[in-house]
Amino acid sequence: MRESGRRRKEHVWDKGPLNGFLYCPDCGSKLYFSHPSRLKTSGTYLCGYYLHYKKCSTHYIRRDELEPVVLAQLRKDCAFAREHEDDFLKMVEKKTRQQGEDAFRQGEREYGEAKSRIEEIDQIINQLYEDKVSGGLSAERFSIMLTKYEEEQETLRGKCEKLQVQITAARTTSDNAKQFIRVVRKFTEMQELTPEIVATLIERVEIGQAQTIDGVKKQEIRIVYNFIGNIQE
Ligand SMILES: [Zn+2]
């Protein structure tokens, strides 16, 4: 905001509650609000990469067409979460398990391997001390090897910490789903999209490029929720 200088009288556009939450799934850019040429219409959103560099595709979507779709999906998912809690938990767990199972298993395997290598190095280091004491290893050689193994252990410990975080995240899926249900309970009446509803429930919404297939316009609108991610399909 400028304090000095010429002040231009500008219309303040309502960019809508979804502004800032919309993303292009093709290039990863945010979608930006583009104000309408006439005051009566509600404006549109466009892929930022297209808007600024004329790259990617438009990913054009009208605000007044997007909001009812998102609201309807939100109401459907939230009603399901509220009214069929057990089924909802099972569905989210199944969905997340499918997505993360491979990564989870690989994480656990890598963690196990790193842990046993750390123990192995402990034994090697013990042996180094014994060799040094018995005179089988020079002080210089001992010091070089000790440093080498200690560095390897350090790296492995860092790796284990990271893997631990990933594994824990995968295990807390069920807690996340329960957290989502708790949040959903706050919004029993969703008559319209408000900034509070959007910020509480939604992480982002991905807007595909509209396509006309056999004369029918199709555009993917994919909601990614806070806590549980995407549950469509
Ligand atoms: Zn894009």
Boltz pocket constraint, residues with backbone or C-beta under 6 A from the ligand:
constraints:
  - pocket:
      binder: B
      contacts: [[A, 24], [A, 25], [A, 26], [A, 27], [A, 28], [A, 29], [A, 47], [A, 48], [A, 49], [A, 50], [A, 55], [A, 56], [A, 57], [A, 59]]
      max_distance: 6.0
